Amino acid sequence: MKALSTRLFALNEAWKENANIYRQMAKQMNLTDMAMWALYTLRVEPGEMTQSRMCEFLHEPKQTINSALKKMEVDGLITLQSGSNRRTKTIQLTAAGEARRVKPQTALPKPSSRRWRNSAKKRRISYSPSCAA
């Protein structure tokens, strides 16, 4: 049980560190975290994007996605258009949104030093099915 607890703690620390990287990236782009994730989703997910589909992709509540999209609409990054029925809205990037759309290859900063890579190796967590039970 102690080994599992230690691994869960390490996983939680790695998750927080990862979330902080994305938070800093959003701040550098002058976006909220959710707006950055919405732009990222629009970049990586093919086909028509609806609010419901974005909620599923990001595992976020409808209210969270809706609030972010409304702000992005006010900021001129997207337009929300009626879909196949009155309850469905599709998300369309404007020219300004297209210019700020997050590219997958730039989503994570590249390690720039040996020290960073070495510390990342130390933090790496291996998953063992025997610990999952």
C-alpha positions, -999 to +999 in steps of 0.1 A: +000+000+000+029+023+008+044+018-027+010+026-043+006+057-022+041+069-032+033+064-069+000+082-066+018+111-049+044+112-077+017+110-103-002+139-087+030+160-086+038+153-122+002+162-132+004+195-113+037+203-130+022+195-164-008+216-157+014+245-147+033+243-180+000+247-199-012+275-175+020+294-183+016+289-220-020+302-218-008+332-199+019+339-225-008+338-252-029+361-231-057+335-229-075+318-201-066+281-197-099+270-211-096+293-242-062+279-249-075+243-246-105+252-268-081+266-295-059+235-291-090+212-296-100+231-327-065+224-341-063+187-333-098+175-337-110+170-373-144+178-386-172+201-373-168+210-337-198+216-315-200+227-279-211+192-269-183+175-287-158+199-271-171+190-237-166+153-244-131+159-258-119+181-229-139+163-202-153+196-190-188+206-179-210+224-204-210+255-183-172+258-183-170+253-221-199+277-227-184+305-206-150+301-223-166+301-258-188+332-250-156+351-239-138+339-270-167+351-292-166+386-275-128+387-281-134+380-318-116+346-318-147+325-328-182+326-340-210+303-327-234+293-354-266+273-352-262+237-360-286+211-372-311+219-345-317+250-322-298+234-293-266+226-313-240+253-320-209+248-341-177+267-334-160+285-362-126+302-359-124+338-371-092+351-388-080+363-354-088+329-339-070+311-367-039+332-361-039+322-324-049+286-328-025+264-308-003+241-329+002+206-314+040+208-319+041+240-299+019+229-271+047+217-249+080+235-244+110+216-256+135+206-230+165+230-235+190+216-210+205+184-199+195+193-163+158+195-174+160+161-191+177+145-162+151+158-137+123+146-160+138+111-160+138+111-122+101+121-122+091+095-147+065+071-133+062+036-145+028+019-144+027-016-131-005-036-133+003-053-100+000-019-083-034-011-099-053-036-078 
